[in-house]
Amino acid sequence: MMGHEVTISPKFQIVIPKALREKLKLRPGQKLFIHLHDGSLRLEFPRRIAELLGAAKGLVEPWDHEKDRAHSERF
């Protein structure tokens, strides 16, 4: 994938090149997420909640009320 060079303004703003804006159908006022990923900045479209369902499935063990000491002490 070919990259595009942008310049950071004195107000720390960048302009997304026209070719990319058109290809991605970006609109003024549209929200994007920016985050650091492996030392690089990454822009992404916000995801709908429905798209995230099941994303962490299997990462956390089910909550066991019997083993949760803090829960049993409160109730």
C-alpha positions in Angstrom: 0.0 0.0 0.0 1.4 3.4 -1.0 1.6 6.0 1.7 0.8 9.7 1.6 3.0 12.3 3.3 1.3 14.9 5.4 2.6 17.8 7.4 1.7 18.5 11.0 0.5 22.2 11.4 1.5 24.4 14.3 -1.8 23.5 15.9 -0.9 19.7 15.5 -3.5 19.2 12.7 -3.0 17.2 9.5 -4.9 17.2 6.3 -6.1 13.9 4.9 -5.1 13.9 1.2 -8.0 14.3 -1.3 -7.5 11.0 -2.9 -7.9 9.2 0.4 -10.9 11.4 1.4 -12.6 10.5 -1.8 -11.8 6.8 -1.7 -13.0 6.5 1.9 -16.0 8.8 1.3 -15.0 11.0 4.3 -17.3 13.9 5.2 -16.6 17.0 7.2 -17.5 16.5 10.9 -17.3 12.7 10.6 -15.7 11.0 13.6 -12.6 8.8 13.5 -10.6 7.1 16.2 -6.9 7.6 16.4 -4.7 5.4 18.5 -1.1 4.2 18.8 -0.4 0.8 17.4 3.1 -0.7 17.4 4.7 2.7 17.4 2.5 4.0 14.6 -0.6 6.3 14.6 -3.7 4.6 13.2 -7.0 6.1 12.2 -10.1 3.9 12.2 -13.8 4.4 11.7 -15.9 4.0 14.9 -17.5 0.6 15.2 -21.1 0.0 16.0 -21.7 -1.9 19.3 -23.3 -4.8 17.4 -19.9 -5.3 15.6 -18.1 -5.7 18.9 -20.3 -8.4 20.4 -18.3 -11.5 21.0 -15.0 -9.7 20.3 -13.6 -10.8 23.8 -15.3 -14.2 23.9 -13.1 -16.7 25.6 -10.7 -14.1 27.0 -12.3 -13.9 30.5 -13.5 -16.8 32.5 -17.1 -16.8 33.5 -17.8 -15.2 36.8 -18.3 -17.8 39.6 -20.3 -16.3 42.4 -19.2 -19.1 44.8 -15.5 -18.4 44.3 -15.8 -14.6 44.4 -14.9 -13.9 48.0 -15.6 -10.1 47.7 -19.1 -10.9 46.4 -19.9 -13.4 49.1 -18.7 -11.0 51.8 -21.0 -8.2 50.6 -24.2 -10.3 50.3 
